[in-house]
């Protein structure tokens, strides 16, 4: 009695010492070809993890750069911006139509707080970008990204995009190399 082997994918009979199924190309289990295939598959998955984390890191980094530069420019020019906004006829007409009492100091305070929120958001995004690029400290990367999004709440679009990027960082969990499993296997 001979031990016949059959393909696990298509059911075709396999010749002795076959590495691949001649009918469908499936790698035969327990062969050198399967070992090489698994090794190549693992290498490919590692490359994909690196590429995924690189793209997410790039997106976060671009936001961080613009947020930090914009915040610093706004903070450095806050007095001029407040004066320009406050003294514009459109602004005066707008606050008068709403019945608000707004001083130039109020406008300056708003611009300053806005600038500090934007700066903090940019710094947190930069920290997250570095952690994602290095694929370390996943939980901190997620928290920084989420906080950056929350601090961007003044811009609904920015907030929604920030949450989307946070979701991307969350989905990269398996790409991070230093985190122990968060689930106890007992």
C-alpha positions in Angstrom: 0.0 0.0 0.0 1.4 3.4 -1.0 0.8 6.6 0.8 -0.6 8.9 -1.7 -0.7 12.6 -1.1 -3.3 14.9 -2.3 -3.4 18.7 -2.7 -5.2 20.4 0.2 -6.5 23.1 -2.1 -7.7 21.3 -5.3 -7.5 17.6 -4.3 -5.2 16.5 -7.1 -2.9 13.6 -6.5 0.7 14.8 -5.8 3.8 13.0 -7.0 6.2 11.8 -4.3 8.5 14.6 -3.1 6.4 17.3 -4.8 7.0 20.8 -3.5 4.0 22.3 -5.4 0.7 21.0 -6.8 1.1 20.6 -10.5 -2.6 21.4 -11.0 -3.1 24.6 -8.9 0.3 25.6 -7.7 -0.4 25.3 -4.0 2.7 24.8 -1.8 2.7 21.2 -0.4 2.6 21.2 3.4 5.8 20.0 5.2 8.2 20.7 2.3 11.2 22.9 1.9 9.0 25.0 -0.4 6.5 25.6 2.3 9.3 26.6 4.8 10.7 29.1 2.2 7.1 30.4 1.4 6.5 31.0 5.2 9.8 32.8 5.5 9.0 35.0 2.5 5.5 35.6 3.8 6.9 36.7 7.2 9.4 39.0 5.5 6.7 40.5 3.4 4.4 41.1 6.4 7.3 42.9 8.2 7.9 45.1 5.2 4.2 45.9 5.0 4.2 46.8 8.7 7.1 49.2 8.2 5.5 50.8 5.2 2.1 51.2 6.9 3.7 52.8 10.0 5.8 55.0 7.7 2.8 56.4 5.9 0.8 57.1 9.0 3.9 58.7 10.6 4.3 60.9 7.5 0.6 62.0 7.7 0.9 62.9 11.4 4.3 64.6 10.9 3.0 66.8 8.1 0.1 68.0 10.4 2.6 68.5 13.2 4.8 70.7 11.1 2.0 72.9 9.9 0.4 73.1 13.3 3.6 74.1 15.1 4.6 76.7 12.4 1.0 78.1 12.3 0.8 78.3 16.0 4.2 80.0 16.4 3.4 82.5 13.7 0.0 83.2 15.2 1.4 83.6 18.7 4.2 85.9 17.5 1.8 88.1 15.6 -1.1 87.8 18.1 -1.2 91.5 18.9 -1.2 92.5 15.2 -3.8 89.9 14.3 -6.1 91.0 17.2 -5.8 94.6 16.2 -6.5 93.9 12.5 -9.5 91.7 13.3 -10.9 94.0 16.0 -10.6 97.1 13.8 -12.1 95.6 10.7 -15.6 97.1 9.9 -16.9 93.6 9.1 -16.0 92.3 12.6 -17.5 95.4 14.3 -20.7 95.0 12.3 -20.8 91.3 13.1 -20.4 91.7 16.9 -22.9 94.6 16.9 -25.5 92.5 15.0 -25.1 89.8 17.7 -25.3 92.4 20.5 -22.0 91.3 22.0 -19.5 93.4 23.8 -16.0 92.4 22.7 -12.8 94.2 23.4 -9.5 94.0 21.5 -8.1 92.2 24.6 -10.9 89.6 24.2 -9.8 89.0 20.6 -6.2 88.8 21.7 -7.0 86.3 24.4 -8.9 84.2 21.9 -6.0 84.2 19.4 -3.6 83.4 22.1 -5.6 80.4 23.5 -6.1 79.2 19.9 -2.4 79.5 19.3 -1.5 77.5 22.4 -4.0 74.8 21.6 -2.7 74.5 18.1 0.9 74.4 19.4 0.1 71.7 21.9 -1.8 69.8 19.2 1.3 70.0 16.9 3.7 68.9 19.6 1.6 65.9 20.6 1.2 65.0 16.9 5.0 65.2 16.5 5.5 62.9 19.5 3.0 60.5 18.0 4.6 60.6 14.6 8.0 59.7 16.1 6.6 56.9 18.1 4.7 55.5 15.1 7.8 55.8 12.9 9.9 53.9 15.4 7.0 51.5 16.1 7.4 51.8 19.9 5.1 52.8 22.8 1.8 52.1 20.9 -0.4 53.3 23.8 1.4 56.6 24.2 1.3 57.1 20.4 -2.4 56.6 20.4 -3.0 58.9 23.4 -0.8 61.6 21.9 -2.6 61.4 18.5 -6.0 61.4 20.2 -5.1 64.4 22.4 -3.8 66.2 19.3 -7.2 65.6 17.6 -9.1 66.8 20.7 -7.0 70.0 20.8 -7.9 70.5 17.2 -11.6 70.6 18.0 -11.8 74.3 17.0 -11.7 72.9 13.4 -14.4 70.3 12.9 -12.6 69.0 9.8 -9.3 68.9 11.7 -11.0 67.1 14.6 -12.6 64.5 12.3 -9.3 63.9 10.4 -7.5 63.7 13.7 -9.9 61.0 14.9 -9.4 59.1 11.6 -5.6 59.2 11.9 -6.0 58.1 15.6 -7.9 55.1 14.3 -5.1 54.4 11.8 -2.6 54.4 14.7 -4.9 52.1 16.7 -5.1 49.7 13.7 -1.2 49.6 13.6 -1.1 47.8 17.0 0.5 44.7 15.6 3.2 46.7 13.9 4.6 47.9 17.2 7.6 45.9 18.4 7.8 46.7 22.1 4.4 46.3 23.6 3.5 43.1 25.5 0.2 41.5 24.7 -2.5 43.5 26.5 -4.8 40.4 26.9 -3.9 37.8 29.5 -3.9 34.4 27.9 -5.0 32.5 31.0 
